[in-house]
Every structure is written in structure tokens, then in C-alpha cells.
Amino acid sequence: MKTAIDLFVGEIGILQSFSNQIIAPKFLELGCLPGAKITLISVAPFRSTYFFKINKSRFALRKSEAENLILEL
């Protein structure tokens, strides 16, 4: 099981599910649906914030949020 924080910059994953069902509705409202392509664009210093391209949108997520995205490579 790989999460979004396990990606390397430029690597693409496919969203499978969410590990925390409490935060899942937030991602669904943003359009992060299972099957979406997720690309890691960059990482902030100290790995506190991750910048992703999800489908055609760009998101900045805290590490605690990004580790809830379960991916298939």
C-alpha cells in the first residue's frame, strides 16, 4: 500500500481510496475521486507540505492529509 507521500517528484499514481473516512468527504468535494491521476509536483522544506496535480487541478496538502490518499502505481 503506497500513499501520496511515498511518490517521488514527477511520479504519477492512481487514487484507489482514502485511509481516513472522516477526511474523505473533503477530498471528494475537491474532485479527488478514486481513479484520478495524482502527480507529485514538489515538496516544501522539511516535508511539511506536498504539492500535487490531481487531474487538471493543483493542490497543496499538509503531510497529514496527503498520507490519507492510498495509491496504485
Secondary structure, 3 states (H helix, E strand, C coil): CEEHHHCCCCCEEEEEEECCCCCHHHHHHCCCCCCCEEEEEEECHHHCEEEEEECCEEEEEEHHHHCCEEEEC
